[in-house]
Every structure is written in C-alpha cells, then in structure tokens.
C-alpha cells in the first residue's frame, strides 16, 4: 500500500483500507491517529470524516463521533455513496441513542429507514430507542421488521426477547432468546 499511495491522485479509498488494517492489527487509537493526519491534508472529505466518526465510536468517544459524523453529512454534497450516507445516518442514530438523546436518535434512524427501508440495522437501532423510551409495541414492531429483512441476524431476536421480558411476556421472550442463541450461540 505504501508504494502505491504516492502515485494515486485519489488515494482516499486505499487510505481508508489502510486505516482499517491498522485498526485490526494495532488498534483503534493508531487508526484514529492515521485518519486524523489524513484529514488534516484532506479536510471535508465525507468518507474520511465518516471513518473517523466510526473510529471514535469504537474508542467509546460518542461526542467526538457525533461531531465527525455530522461533519461527514454536511460535507457530503453527493460525495457519499448511498450506502455510505445510510451508514452515517445509522451511526448517528446509534451514537445519539448511546448518549441518551433518544429524540435525535429517532430522527436520524427514521431518515436512514426512509432512504433505505431494507436496512435491518436501522430498524434494530430504532427498536432499541423505542425500547429505552418504554414504547414496547413500537420497539417490537421495528424488531419484527428487522427480522423479516434479515432473518439470519441474531440481534433483532435478542432485543425482541429483552422487550418481551420487560413486558413480562416470558413465553415470547424465551422463544426469541432461543432463536437468537441458535443463530449466534457465542454471543448469547
């Protein structure tokens, strides 16, 4: 990668791959350092800002992650692919939920679902928001949407199980937990 980078006019995609490899081998802190250096040379590059946001999220720094994700959306101007835009909206929704700003989270997740109603991750996150707001019927509806879109993903089953447990519907909770455990025995 190091030999090819100087000859490329747009090396951002390759640099992002390099950051991913650094994160996998050396950790998020080293990857963030590399991404921030790259950002200093390429300010307002939406893909780069989104990668920095994701890395801040991995480092459990939600405030910094939110700031960079919002910068990525603001800088987008058609530069983010539809998938990258969706991923950034979902990331913002997840981050706002983690900070307790559930209304902000719901806003971004609804935007993500509006852009791609087939993305199960956005439905899971929105369900989690409603679960935290104790709007259990809405939460279950969104978990069900996620299950229909990605029946092989254990997460919507797991969170539906938690929701059923909270509403004292233990039979359905057990059923959902069994589905989740069957799909991802190491995660449950």
N, C-alpha and C positions, 0 to 999 in steps of 0.2 A: 504494500500500500504506500509506504513512504517513497518508493521510487517513482510511482505513477503520479502522485498528487501534484508535484510542481508543474507537470505538463498539461494538466486539465484546466480548462477555462472555468468550468463549473464543478468544483470538486466537493460541493456540499453533500451530495448523496454518499459519496465514498467516505467523506469525513464522518458522517453520521454512523456509517457502518463501523468505522474505526472506533468511534466512541462506544458503540455497543460492545465491541470486542474488549475494549479497555474495561468497561463495566463488568463484563463476565470474568475477566482474568484478574484485574486489580481492584475492582470495587467501584461503587458509585461516586465516591469522593474524587478519585483520579479522573473518572469520566467527566464529572462536572467541571473540574479544572480545565480539561482539554476543551470542552464545549464553550466555557466562558472565554477562553483565549480566542477560539474561533469566532465567537460572537463579537469580540472587540474588533476583529478585522472585517466582519460581515454583519453589521447591525441591521436590525429589522428584517431578517430572513426568517419567514414564518416557520419553516421546517426545523430550523435550528432552535428557535425560541420554544417550539413545542417539545423538542428533545430535552432542552434544559428544564422545562417545566416537569416533564416526566421524571427526570433525574432528581430534581428537588423533591418530588413526591416520594421517590424511592428512599431518599435520605430523611424522610419524615419532616420536611420543612414545607408545610402546606401554604403558608403565606407567600413564600418566595415562588412556589409552584404556581399558585393562582395568578400572581403578578405576571409571570412569564407566559402562562397560557393565554391570559387576556391580551398581552402584547402580541402574541402569535396571531390571535384572531383579528386584532386591529391592523396588523401589518399584512394580512392575507391578500386582499385585493386580487383575488383569483390565483394567487400563487400557491395556495394549499390545494392539494387534490381533494376530491370529495371525501375520500377515506381519511385523510389527514385532518380535514375540517371536523368530520364526525368524531374522530378520536380525541381531538382537542376539546370539543364540546362535552363529551362524556367525561374526560379527565377533569374539566372544570366542575361538572356536576358532582363527581366523586369527591373532589377536594373540598368544595363548599359543604358537602354533607359531613365530611370528617371534621370540619371546623364548627359544625353546629348551625351553619347558616342554611337551613333547610329550604327556605323560600328561594334563595339564589340557586341552590342545587336543583330544585324542581324546574326553575326557569330554563337552565342550560340543558337539563336532561330532556325536557319537552321539546326544546329546539333540536336536539340530536335525534329524537324519535321522529319529529316532523321531517327532518332531512332524510332519514333512512329508517322507515318503520320495520325493517327486517333485522335491525341490530339488537340482539338479545341483551348485550351488556348494558345498554342504556335502560332497558326495561328492568333489569335486575337492580341497577342503582336507583332508579325511580321507585321501585318497590321498597327498597331499603329506606328511602326518605319517608315514604308514607308509613312504613312500619315504625320508624322513630317518632313520627307525629301521632302514632297510635290510631292511624286511619287504616285499620286492618283489612277491610274489604277492598279498598283501593290497592293496598300492598299485594294482596293475594291475586287480584286481577292482573297486576303487572308481572308477578312471578309466573302466572299461568301463561301470559303472552310470551315470556322468555322461554318457558318450557316448550311451547308449541314451535317456536323458532329454532331452538337448539335443544332437542330432547336428550342429547348426549352430554350436556353441561350439567354438572352436579350442583352448581351454585343456586339456581332458582329453586330446586327441590329443597336444598338445605335451608334457604331463607324462608321458603313457604313453611317448612317444618317448624322453624322458630316462631313464625307468626301464628300458626295453629296452636303451638304450645302456649304462647302468650294469651290466646283466647280460650284456653283450657279445652281445646278440641284435641285431646290426646290421641285418639284413634287416627285422625288425619295427620297429626304431627309424626306419629310413628311411621305411617305409610310413606310420608315424604322423606324422612330420615333414612328409611330403608332404600328408597330409590337413590338417594344421594350417596349412601355408603356403597351400593352396588356399582355406581359409576366411578367413584373415587375413594376406594377403601383406605388409602393412605392419608386422605385429607380429612376424614370424618372421625 
